[in-house]
Amino acid sequence: SIENAIVLASKLNIPNLVFGSPQNRVIPKKMKYFDALDLAQNTFFHLGRLASKNGTCIAIEPNPKIYGTNFINSYKEAVSFVQSINSPGISTVLDLGAILINKEHEQHNYHTNLRKSIKILNHVHVSEPNLEPAPKNIQNFKLTLSILKDMKYSKGISIEMKRKEDSKSNLKKCVEKMMRIIKKTDGK
């Protein structure tokens, strides 16, 4: 259960648990959106209190509709959901692959929304659509990294991608590429 994961995270000093499973984000056809929203808010309010009490945080990751879900599909929706709960034990994940799929990076208010949500941002997934090797969209990564740096973001950043046949070598290349970009952005 999520409660057990929270307690385990506390014992292992894990500051962040990502809630990103698309299969757990499907509103049944017979359920009204606002009933699902109310149920989710009540559930995560309880979980947020438990997480905060245990020194961890549940970070809500948006999942685009193409992943088979119909609830909290965009970063904007994730931010709105987290803000509605207003708990230090609930935060959000910025998933760059989801941003690209939803074309949120093309919206004129993307940077403003990111800046406004920095206090509830607890984790960044450097990812690509369909979890292809990342970072591929270098421009989006650099731009987002620049905003995060300006906002003095100092929490988690990780690569999220599918496992391939030569996964260790592939992962190493992706991490090295990401680190080169980070160093260039930092001016080192």
N, C-alpha and C positions, 0 to 999 in steps of 0.2 A: 504494500500500500504506500501511498505518498507519505502518510504519517511516519511509517517505518523508515522511509528514505530520509526524511527530515531528521529523525533521531540519529540515524547512521551518519548523516552529513555533519551533525554536531559533534559526534564522537571522533570523526576523522578531520575535523576543522575545514570542511568544505564550505566555502562561502556562498556558493551559487548552485542551484539545481535548475536546469532548463526544462520547462514544460513545453514540448514542441511536437508531440505526437499527433499527426493529422487524424489518425483513426479515433482519437479521443475528442475530436472537434467537429463531430457531425451532429447537427441538429436533426432529429428524426422528422420525417415529413409531416407527421401529425402534431408536432409540437410547434407552438408559436415562438417567434424569435425572442420576444420580450420575456416569455416564460423561461427560455433557455438562458438568457442573459441574467435574469434574476437568480436562477439556480446556480449559475457559474459564479456570480458575484458573492453569493452567500457562502458557497463552498470555498472559494479562494480567500474570502475574508477570514474564515476559520483557519485555513491552512497558513495564511500570512501571519496570523497571531502566533501559531505554533512555530513557524519558521523563525520569526523574529525572536521569540523566547529561547530558541535553540541556536541562535547566532548564525543563521543561514538565511537564504532568500530564494524564493521561487521566481524565476525569470520567465515571463510569458513570451514565447516565440511566435511571431505571425507565420502562418502557412498559407500560401496562395491556393486558390481554388483548384488549380491543376493537380494538386497533390491529393485531391479527393476529400476535401473538407469544405465546410460552409460557415465557419465561425472563427472570428479573429484572423482574417486573411491578410491584412495589411499592417504595416508598422503603425499607421495612424490609428487603426482599430485597436491594436495592442496597447498603445499609449492611452487611449481613451478608457479602455477596460481597466488598466492598472490605476489610472487616476481615479476612476469611480470607486475603487476599493480603498484607496488611500491608506495603505499599510506599509510600514518599513520592511515587512517580510515578503512583499510582492513587488517585482520590478519587471522590466522588459528586456528583450533581446533585439538587437539590431541585426537582422539577417540580410546581408548584401545580395544574396541570390533572390530572396523574396522581393527586395527592393527593385531589382532588375526585372523580374517577371511581372510585377505589378506596375512597372514603369513609374514608380514613385520618384526616382531620381530625376525624372524629366519634368516633374511638377514644380512650378515656380516657388512653392512654399516648402519644399523638401528640406532645405538647409535651415530655414526658420523653425520648422517643426522639430528637427533634430536638436537644434540649440535649446528649444523650449523643453525638451524631454530629457535633457542630459542628467538631471537629478534622479530620474527613475530608471536610467539605463544602467544595467548591471553586467551586460555581456555583449560582445560583438562576434558574429559568425562571419568570417571571410569565406564566402561561398559563391557558387555560380548556379544558374538555373539547372535543375535536375541533378544537383550535387556533382557536377563535373569538376575536374581539378581546378583549384583556385589558388591565387587570384588570376583570373583570365582577363576580366574587364579592369585593366590597370587604372584607367582614368577615374572610374567610379570609386575604386579603392583609395586612390590618392586623394581625391576630393573629400571623401568621408573621413579619411585619416587626418587630413588637415583640419577639418572642423572639430574632430575629437581632440586633437592636440590644442587647438585654440581654446577649447572649453576645459582644458586640463583633465580630460578623462584619463583615469589611471586604473581602471578595472580590467576584466578579462577580455582578451581577443584570441580567438582560436580559428583554425581552419576546419570547415565542415565540408566533407566530400564523400562520395561513394568509394568503397573499397574496390580496387582494381587488381588484376592478376599480379602485377609487380608493385604491390602497394607500398612496401618500405621505400623503394627507390623513388617512386612517384611522390610519396609524401615528403621525402627529404628534399626533392626538387622544389616542391610547392612551398615548403617552409623557408628554404633558402631564398626563393624569389620574393616571398612576403617580407623577409627580413631585409633584403636589399632595398625594397621600396620604403620600408619603415625608416631605415638609416638615411636614405636620400631625403625623405620628408623631414627628418629630424635635423638635417644638415650636417650629418656626421660622415 
